[in-house]
Amino acid sequence: MDQELNFTYVTLDWYVDINKYRYVYFFIMFALYSLIICTNSTIVYIIWIHKNLHEPMYIFIAALLLNSVLYSTTIYPKLLIDFLSEKQVTTYSACLFQFFMFYTLGGSEFFLLAAMAYDRYVAICKPLQYHIIMRKSTVSIFLIIAWVVPGCHIAVQAIGSANIKLCDFNIKGIFCNNAVYTLLCERSRLITIFGVVALLDLAVLPMLFIVFTYTKICIVSYQSCKEIQKKAAETCLPHLLVLISASVFFVYDVSIARVETNFPKTVRIVMTLQVVLYHPIFNPFIYGLKMKQISKHLKRCFHRPRSILVLKVNA
């Protein structure tokens, strides 16, 4: 293939008979994408319209769910087009853009989870200082950092990879992740060094911070009354579940793309589905069902039309 065309083929080699069942895959993925958009957007809307949810904890939850919508939109539209196409092709520049968005939003998730962990730490360990520390300006700074810092890190890697000669034009995956590095004839020292820096700054350090804050929360809760223990469990458990989910994919992504481990195809399918399906759907259900205030407003939304209908019939 001519280097000037600068095409990268994205192969779907672990799907069986993709051409034969392409419309089935398309409608399943379209339905799931619609579900992701609806579930996440519903909770974001509920947090937005109810003033009693305009607190740091719920603002961070809304930001996390909005991040999930953007995260899914980075993958699903191109994936749906690929299912209807004879060949799954994308330009290298588009591939790098998807790489940039994918890891920027992935890094943002860890930063948002770290901000949520700090919010819970202040609420439980320093309750009298909560309103002094967690002001609107503090929340705004956390949100700006959560989206800007990962973007700056990943931009260096994406721009650094843009002008390097390609020796391969096939990515064994359904989207452009760290596997784009396998296309390069030679990986520059800048990309390698900054990749390690990004790994530490965007994933390892936020995870260590989260572990530290939750350890402190557990110690304080254990030494406190049952009411505080119950409050800590109700608010921290959803965050921990989401963190575990994000961490599992993080470990997989490093193992597959950077270490280039030969995982069985079944494992690849399960782990790939986690990022394009499980994780974006997981967040709204966890926060919608486990957070009492959000769950209460959700129940009112679904019960209100029924109540209105009953009143009209009785009238």
Phi, psi and chi 1 to 4 in degrees:
 res  aa     phi    psi   chi1   chi2   chi3   chi4
   1 MET       -  142.2  179.2  174.9  -71.9      -
   2 ASP   -70.6  129.4 -172.0   -6.1      -      -
   3 GLN   -60.3  -28.8  175.4   71.6   26.9      -
   4 GLU   -66.6  -27.1  -67.4 -179.3   -2.7      -
   5 LEU   -68.5  -31.0  -66.8  177.5      -      -
   6 ASN    54.0   45.7 -147.0   14.6      -      -
   7 PHE   -94.9  146.9  -79.2  121.2      -      -
   8 THR  -123.9  126.6  -61.3      -      -      -
   9 TYR   -91.3  125.7  -77.3   88.6      -      -
  10 VAL   -99.6  110.9 -179.5      -      -      -
  11 THR   -94.5  146.5   60.8      -      -      -
  12 LEU  -112.5   57.7  -55.7  170.9      -      -
  13 ASP   -73.7  -15.1   61.6  -23.6      -      -
  14 TRP   -95.7   -0.3   52.7   72.6      -      -
  15 TYR   -86.2  132.6  -72.6  106.2      -      -
  16 VAL   -84.8  129.7  179.8      -      -      -
  17 ASP    49.5   54.4  -63.2  -34.8      -      -
  18 ILE   -61.1  -38.0 -178.0   68.7      -      -
  19 ASN   -68.3  -36.2  -69.4  -34.6      -      -
  20 LYS   -71.0  -36.9 -174.0  176.4  179.7 -179.2
  21 TYR  -113.4   24.2  -61.0  108.0      -      -
  22 ARG   -59.4  -38.1   66.3  173.2   63.7 -152.6
  23 TYR   -72.8  -31.8  -65.3  108.3      -      -
  24 VAL   -65.1  -48.0  175.2      -      -      -
  25 TYR   -60.1  -40.7  -69.4  131.4      -      -
  26 PHE   -61.4  -50.0  173.6   84.4      -      -
  27 PHE   -68.2  -35.1  -75.6  113.4      -      -
  28 ILE   -64.4  -48.7  -69.8  173.5      -      -
  29 MET   -67.4  -35.2  -73.3  -60.5  177.9      -
  30 PHE   -65.5  -41.6  179.5   77.3      -      -
  31 ALA   -64.3  -41.3      -      -      -      -
  32 LEU   -67.7  -40.4  -68.1  172.4      -      -
  33 TYR   -63.1  -41.4 -179.6   49.1      -      -
  34 SER   -63.1  -39.7  -59.7      -      -      -
  35 LEU   -63.3  -42.3  179.0   63.1      -      -
  36 ILE   -61.0  -46.9  -70.5  170.4      -      -
  37 ILE   -62.4  -46.3  -63.2  -63.4      -      -
  38 CYS   -67.0  -47.5  -68.1      -      -      -
  39 THR   -65.7  -46.5   52.4      -      -      -
  40 ASN   -66.7  -43.9  -76.5  -83.9      -      -
  41 SER   -66.0  -34.8  -60.4      -      -      -
  42 THR   -61.0  -47.4  -62.1      -      -      -
  43 ILE   -69.3  -38.2  -64.0  179.6      -      -
  44 VAL   -60.2  -43.0  170.5      -      -      -
  45 TYR   -63.9  -42.0  177.5   71.2      -      -
  46 ILE   -61.8  -43.6  -75.3  173.6      -      -
  47 ILE   -64.4  -36.2  -66.7  172.2      -      -
  48 TRP   -70.1  -40.8  179.6   50.3      -      -
  49 ILE   -86.1  -19.1   63.9  172.3      -      -
  50 HIS  -101.7  117.0  -68.1   96.5      -      -
  51 LYS   -65.9  -28.9  -69.0 -175.3  177.6 -179.2
  52 ASN   -70.9   -8.9   66.8  -41.7      -      -
  53 LEU  -101.1    6.0  -62.4 -179.5      -      -
  54 HIS   -85.0   56.9  -68.3 -178.4      -      -
  55 GLU  -116.8  157.4  -61.6  177.2    6.2      -
  56 PRO   -50.3  -44.1  -30.2   36.0      -      -
  57 MET   -59.3  -45.9  178.3  176.0   66.3      -
  58 TYR   -75.3  -30.7  -61.7  109.1      -      -
  59 ILE   -64.9  -40.8  -68.5  171.9      -      -
  60 PHE   -66.2  -37.4  -72.0  135.4      -      -
  61 ILE   -63.2  -44.5  -70.6  173.7      -      -
  62 ALA   -61.6  -40.8      -      -      -      -
  63 ALA   -64.4  -39.6      -      -      -      -
  64 LEU   -65.3  -41.5 -173.2   70.6      -      -
  65 LEU   -71.3  -37.2  -61.4 -177.5      -      -
  66 LEU   -62.5  -38.8  177.0   61.2      -      -
  67 ASN   -61.5  -37.7 -160.0   72.6      -      -
  68 SER   -65.3  -37.7  -68.3      -      -      -
  69 VAL   -64.0  -47.4  171.3      -      -      -
  70 LEU   -64.3  -39.8  -62.3  173.4      -      -
  71 TYR   -58.9  -46.6 -166.6   72.7      -      -
  72 SER   -68.8  -37.1  -60.2      -      -      -
  73 THR   -66.7  -23.5  -57.0      -      -      -
  74 THR   -66.8  -27.5  -59.3      -      -      -
  75 ILE  -107.5  -49.5  -60.0  170.5      -      -
  76 TYR   -63.0  -48.7  -86.3   84.2      -      -
  77 PRO   -55.2  -45.4  -28.2   37.4      -      -
  78 LYS   -66.0  -37.8  178.9   63.2  172.9   68.9
  79 LEU   -63.6  -41.6 -176.7   62.2      -      -
  80 LEU   -65.4  -39.5  -67.1  172.2      -      -
  81 ILE   -63.2  -40.6  -67.4  171.0      -      -
  82 ASP   -63.2  -36.6  -75.3  -20.3      -      -
  83 PHE   -63.8  -30.3  -80.6  130.0      -      -
  84 LEU   -94.0   -1.5  -61.6  179.6      -      -
  85 SER  -100.2  149.7  -56.3      -      -      -
  86 GLU   -67.8  -39.2  -68.2  -66.0  -30.4      -
  87 LYS  -126.8  136.8  -67.6 -177.4  178.7 -179.5
  88 GLN   -90.1   90.7  -67.6   72.8   43.8      -
  89 VAL  -121.8  143.1 -177.9      -      -      -
  90 THR  -145.6  151.9 -178.8      -      -      -
  91 THR   -72.7  155.7   61.9      -      -      -
  92 TYR   -63.7  -37.0 -176.7   54.5      -      -
  93 SER   -64.6  -40.8   57.7      -      -      -
  94 ALA   -66.4  -35.8      -      -      -      -
  95 CYS   -64.5  -42.8 -170.5      -      -      -
  96 LEU   -66.4  -35.1  -75.6  178.1      -      -
  97 PHE   -65.5  -42.2  179.7   73.7      -      -
  98 GLN   -64.1  -40.5 -172.6  179.6   51.0      -
  99 PHE   -57.7  -46.0  164.7   87.2      -      -
 100 PHE   -61.8  -49.1  168.2   76.1      -      -
 101 MET   -66.4  -40.9  -67.3  -60.3  -62.3      -
 102 PHE   -60.6  -48.5  178.5   72.2      -      -
 103 TYR   -82.4  -26.5  -73.7  106.8      -      -
 104 THR   -64.2  -48.3  -65.9      -      -      -
 105 LEU   -71.1  -31.6  -64.3  170.4      -      -
 106 GLY   -64.7  -44.1      -      -      -      -
 107 GLY   -64.5  -37.5      -      -      -      -
 108 SER   -61.0  -35.0  -63.3      -      -      -
 109 GLU   -62.5  -44.2  179.4  140.2  -10.2      -
 110 PHE   -64.5  -38.7  -79.1  104.4      -      -
 111 PHE   -66.2  -40.4  -88.1   67.0      -      -
 112 LEU   -66.9  -38.6  -70.7  169.8      -      -
 113 LEU   -65.3  -35.6  -71.4  171.6      -      -
 114 ALA   -67.0  -40.5      -      -      -      -
 115 ALA   -64.0  -39.4      -      -      -      -
 116 MET   -66.5  -38.2  -67.6  163.2   74.6      -
 117 ALA   -64.8  -41.3      -      -      -      -
 118 TYR   -65.3  -39.9  179.9   72.3      -      -
 119 ASP   -60.1  -43.7  174.1   72.9      -      -
 120 ARG   -68.6  -35.2  -67.8  -60.1   83.7 -156.7
 121 TYR   -62.8  -46.0  165.5   75.8      -      -
 122 VAL   -66.3  -41.8  175.6      -      -      -
 123 ALA   -63.7  -37.7      -      -      -      -
 124 ILE   -95.0  -38.7  -66.1  171.2      -      -
 125 CYS   -91.3  -25.8  -59.8      -      -      -
 126 LYS  -135.3   59.7  -60.0 -179.6  179.4 -178.8
 127 PRO   -61.0  -34.5   22.3  -33.3      -      -
 128 LEU   -71.1  -22.3  -62.2  178.3      -      -
 129 GLN  -101.4    3.3  -57.3  175.7   42.0      -
 130 TYR   -56.8  -51.6 -178.8   79.0      -      -
 131 HIS   -70.7  -20.9  -67.6  -69.6      -      -
 132 ILE   -78.4  -41.1  -61.9  173.9      -      -
 133 ILE   -79.0  -49.5  -63.2  173.8      -      -
 134 MET   -91.5   65.7  -62.5  -56.4  -63.6      -
 135 ARG   -80.8  172.1  -61.6  176.4  178.9  176.6
 136 LYS   -62.0  -37.4  -71.5 -177.0  178.3 -180.0
 137 SER   -65.4  -37.2   57.7      -      -      -
 138 THR   -65.1  -44.7  -53.9      -      -      -
 139 VAL   -62.0  -43.6  173.9      -      -      -
 140 SER   -61.4  -41.9  -60.7      -      -      -
 141 ILE   -62.8  -43.8  -70.0  170.5      -      -
 142 PHE   -59.8  -42.5  -79.0  151.0      -      -
 143 LEU   -66.7  -41.7  -67.1  176.3      -      -
 144 ILE   -63.5  -45.3  -68.4  170.3      -      -
 145 ILE   -61.1  -40.8  -69.8  173.5      -      -
 146 ALA   -61.1  -30.4      -      -      -      -
 147 TRP  -102.5  -30.3  -82.8  -57.6      -      -
 148 VAL   -80.3  -45.8  172.0      -      -      -
 149 VAL   -60.7  -49.4  171.6      -      -      -
 150 PRO   -60.4  -38.9  -24.6   35.7      -      -
 151 GLY   -60.1  -42.6      -      -      -      -
 152 CYS   -65.6  -40.0  -66.9      -      -      -
 153 HIS   -64.0  -50.3  -83.4   70.6      -      -
 154 ILE   -72.3  -29.0  -55.1  -56.9      -      -
 155 ALA   -60.0  -38.4      -      -      -      -
 156 VAL   -60.9  -43.9  173.8      -      -      -
 157 GLN   -69.4  -41.5  -66.7  175.1  -87.9      -
 158 ALA   -65.9  -45.9      -      -      -      -
 159 ILE   -66.4  -38.9  -66.2  170.7      -      -
 160 GLY   -64.7  -28.4      -      -      -      -
 161 SER   -87.8  -12.0  -56.9      -      -      -
 162 ALA   -65.7  -36.4      -      -      -      -
 163 ASN  -106.5   11.4  -62.5  -43.0      -      -
 164 ILE   -85.8  139.4  -62.0  177.8      -      -
 165 LYS   -63.1  140.0 -175.7  179.8  178.4 -178.9
 166 LEU   -97.5  137.7  -55.5 -177.6      -      -
 167 CYS  -112.5   -5.6  -73.8      -      -      -
 168 ASP  -142.3  152.8 -167.6    4.1      -      -
 169 PHE  -129.5   21.7  -63.8   91.1      -      -
 170 ASN  -128.6  126.9  -65.4  -78.8      -      -
 171 ILE  -111.6  123.8  -67.2 -179.4      -      -
 172 LYS   -85.4   84.2  -68.0 -176.5  178.3 -179.7
 173 GLY  -177.3 -179.3      -      -      -      -
 174 ILE  -107.8   -0.1   59.9  175.3      -      -
 175 PHE  -158.0  171.3   56.0   86.5      -      -
 176 CYS   -90.1  101.2  -62.2      -      -      -
 177 ASN  -112.2 -147.3   60.4   -5.1      -      -
 178 ASN   -61.4  -13.8  -96.5  -32.7      -      -
 179 ALA   -64.1  -12.6      -      -      -      -
 180 VAL   -61.1  -25.3  -62.9      -      -      -
 181 TYR   -66.6  -25.1  -67.0  131.4      -      -
 182 THR   -72.2  -13.6   62.1      -      -      -
 183 LEU   -80.6  -23.8  -53.7  177.8      -      -
 184 LEU   -74.7  139.7  -52.9  179.5      -      -
 185 CYS   -65.8  -38.7  -64.9      -      -      -
 186 GLU  -150.0  125.0 -175.7  178.8   -4.8      -
 187 ARG   -83.0  125.4 -166.1 -177.5  -55.5  179.0
 188 SER   -70.0  157.0   69.0      -      -      -
 189 ARG   -64.2  -34.5 -174.8  174.5  -63.5  179.4
 190 LEU   -60.3  -45.6  172.5   65.8      -      -
 191 ILE   -64.6  -42.3  -67.3  175.9      -      -
 192 THR   -63.4  -48.8  -58.2      -      -      -
 193 ILE   -64.9  -46.2  -66.6  173.7      -      -
 194 PHE   -70.1  -26.5 -143.3   83.6      -      -
 195 GLY   -63.9  -41.0      -      -      -      -
 196 VAL   -66.9  -41.7  174.8      -      -      -
 197 VAL   -61.4  -45.4  172.3      -      -      -
 198 ALA   -62.9  -39.5      -      -      -      -
 199 LEU   -60.5  -43.9 -173.9   66.9      -      -
 200 LEU   -69.9  -47.8  -69.1  171.8      -      -
 201 ASP   -71.2  -39.1  -71.5   -9.0      -      -
 202 LEU   -92.7  -19.0  -55.6 -176.0      -      -
 203 ALA  -128.6  -56.3      -      -      -      -
 204 VAL   -65.3  -50.8  176.6      -      -      -
 205 LEU   -63.7  -45.3  -68.9  179.3      -      -
 206 PRO   -59.7  -38.1  -26.7   36.1      -      -
 207 MET   -65.6  -42.3  -74.1  175.5   65.1      -
 208 LEU   -63.9  -39.4  -69.2  175.6      -      -
 209 PHE   -63.6  -42.5  176.3   77.8      -      -
 210 ILE   -64.1  -44.4  -67.6  168.5      -      -
 211 VAL   -61.0  -42.3  170.4      -      -      -
 212 PHE   -62.9  -47.5  171.0   76.1      -      -
 213 THR   -65.2  -41.0   52.7      -      -      -
 214 TYR   -71.4  -28.5  -81.1  116.3      -      -
 215 THR   -64.8  -44.1  -58.8      -      -      -
 216 LYS   -62.9  -40.6  -65.6  -75.5  -71.9 -176.3
 217 ILE   -62.3  -43.9  -71.3  171.0      -      -
 218 CYS   -62.7  -40.1  -71.5      -      -      -
 219 ILE   -64.9  -47.6  -67.0  171.9      -      -
 220 VAL   -64.5  -42.2  171.6      -      -      -
 221 SER   -64.6  -39.5  -60.1      -      -      -
 222 TYR   -63.3  -33.9 -179.7   76.0      -      -
 223 GLN   -86.9   -3.5  -62.8  171.9  -13.6      -
 224 SER  -104.6 -174.6  -55.9      -      -      -
 225 CYS   -75.6  170.8   61.7      -      -      -
 226 LYS   -64.9  -30.2  -71.2 -174.8  177.7 -179.0
 227 GLU   -64.0  -43.3 -175.3  178.7  -13.9      -
 228 ILE   -68.4  -37.7  -66.6  178.2      -      -
 229 GLN   -61.7  -41.6  -68.4  176.8    3.2      -
 230 LYS   -66.0  -42.3 -176.0  179.9  179.0 -178.6
 231 LYS   -62.5  -42.7  178.1 -176.5  176.4 -177.6
 232 ALA   -63.7  -42.0      -      -      -      -
 233 ALA   -65.9  -42.0      -      -      -      -
 234 GLU   -66.3  -38.0  -72.9  176.8   -8.0      -
 235 THR   -92.0  -28.6   58.3      -      -      -
 236 CYS   -89.4  -31.4  -65.6      -      -      -
 237 LEU   -57.9  -46.5 -177.9   59.2      -      -
 238 PRO   -59.6  -40.2  -24.6   34.8      -      -
 239 HIS   -63.3  -40.5  -54.9  -28.9      -      -
 240 LEU   -66.7  -38.3  -73.1  173.6      -      -
 241 LEU   -64.0  -42.5  -69.2  173.7      -      -
 242 VAL   -67.0  -39.4  173.0      -      -      -
 243 LEU   -62.9  -43.4  174.5   64.5      -      -
 244 ILE   -61.7  -42.8  -67.9  169.3      -      -
 245 SER   -60.1  -46.8  173.1      -      -      -
 246 ALA   -66.3  -37.6      -      -      -      -
 247 SER   -67.5  -36.9  -58.8      -      -      -
 248 VAL   -61.0  -45.3  167.7      -      -      -
 249 PHE   -67.1  -36.7  173.7   71.3      -      -
 250 PHE   -59.1  -46.9  162.7   72.5      -      -
 251 VAL   -62.4  -42.3  172.3      -      -      -
 252 TYR   -61.9  -45.5  160.6   76.4      -      -
 253 ASP   -62.4  -42.6 -175.1   68.9      -      -
 254 VAL   -65.6  -41.7  171.8      -      -      -
 255 SER   -65.2  -43.5  -59.4      -      -      -
 256 ILE   -75.7  -51.8  -70.9  -68.0      -      -
 257 ALA   -84.9  -42.5      -      -      -      -
 258 ARG   -88.6  -42.5  -59.2  -57.1  -69.2 -101.7
 259 VAL   -86.0  -19.6 -176.5      -      -      -
 260 GLU    58.6   44.5  -62.6 -177.7   28.7      -
 261 THR   -72.5  141.4  -53.6      -      -      -
 262 ASN   -86.3   85.6  -68.8  -39.3      -      -
 263 PHE   -78.4  148.6  -84.8   71.1      -      -
 264 PRO   -60.7  153.8  -21.6   31.7      -      -
 265 LYS   -60.8  -37.1  -74.3 -173.7  176.9 -178.9
 266 THR   -61.3  -42.4  -55.7      -      -      -
 267 VAL   -64.0  -40.8  176.5      -      -      -
 268 ARG   -61.5  -42.1  -73.8  175.3  178.2  -97.1
 269 ILE   -62.5  -48.9  -67.7  171.7      -      -
 270 VAL   -60.8  -45.6  172.2      -      -      -
 271 MET   -73.0  -33.5  -63.1  -54.1  -63.8      -
 272 THR   -68.3  -39.9  -57.7      -      -      -
 273 LEU   -63.3  -28.8  -75.7  176.3      -      -
 274 GLN   -61.8  -40.3 -166.0 -131.0   -8.1      -
 275 VAL   -80.6  -34.6   66.0      -      -      -
 276 VAL   -89.9  -13.0  -59.2      -      -      -
 277 LEU  -132.1  -64.8  166.8   62.0      -      -
 278 TYR   -60.8  -49.9  171.5   73.0      -      -
 279 HIS   -65.8  -48.5 -162.8 -122.0      -      -
 280 PRO   -64.2  -29.0  -23.9   35.8      -      -
 281 ILE   -82.1  -31.1  -70.4  179.8      -      -
 282 PHE   -60.6  -45.3 -175.0   70.2      -      -
 283 ASN   -58.2  -53.7  -71.6   -1.3      -      -
 284 PRO   -64.5  -34.5   19.9  -31.3      -      -
 285 PHE   -70.8  -37.5  -79.4   98.9      -      -
 286 ILE   -63.8  -48.8  -77.0  -65.3      -      -
 287 TYR   -76.9  -29.6  -70.8  115.3      -      -
 288 GLY   -72.3  -32.9      -      -      -      -
 289 LEU   -97.1  -32.8  -62.8  175.7      -      -
 290 LYS   -90.0  -27.3  -68.5  -67.0 -177.4 -178.8
 291 MET   -88.6  116.3  -56.5  -62.6  -73.5      -
 292 LYS   -57.8  -46.6  -85.4 -169.6  174.0 -178.9
 293 GLN   -63.7  -42.5  -70.3  -63.6  -37.1      -
 294 ILE   -68.3  -43.2  -63.2  176.1      -      -
 295 SER   -60.6  -38.8  178.3      -      -      -
 296 LYS   -63.1  -43.6 -176.5  170.3   65.8  175.9
 297 HIS   -69.8  -33.8  -74.7  -62.4      -      -
 298 LEU   -63.3  -44.1  -81.4  171.7      -      -
 299 LYS   -62.8  -39.2  -71.7  176.5 -178.4  177.2
 300 ARG   -64.0  -39.0  -74.5  177.8 -179.1  174.6
 301 CYS   -62.6  -41.4  -74.9      -      -      -
 302 PHE   -81.5  -25.1  -72.4  109.5      -      -
 303 HIS   -89.0  -22.4  -70.2  164.7      -      -
 304 ARG   -61.8  -48.3 -172.5  179.1  -62.4  170.6
 305 PRO   -60.2  -36.7  -24.9   35.5      -      -
 306 ARG   -66.2  -42.0 -172.1  176.7  176.1 -177.8
 307 SER   -63.0  -42.2  -58.0      -      -      -
 308 ILE   -62.8  -40.0  -67.3  171.9      -      -
 309 LEU   -63.9  -41.6 -178.6   61.6      -      -
 310 VAL   -64.3  -41.7  170.7      -      -      -
 311 LEU   -64.1  -39.2  -72.7  173.1      -      -
 312 LYS   -66.1  -39.9  -74.6 -176.4  176.9  179.9
 313 VAL   -65.7  -43.1  170.2      -      -      -
 314 ASN   -66.2  -32.7  -68.8  -24.7      -      -
 315 ALA   -67.8      -      -      -      -      -
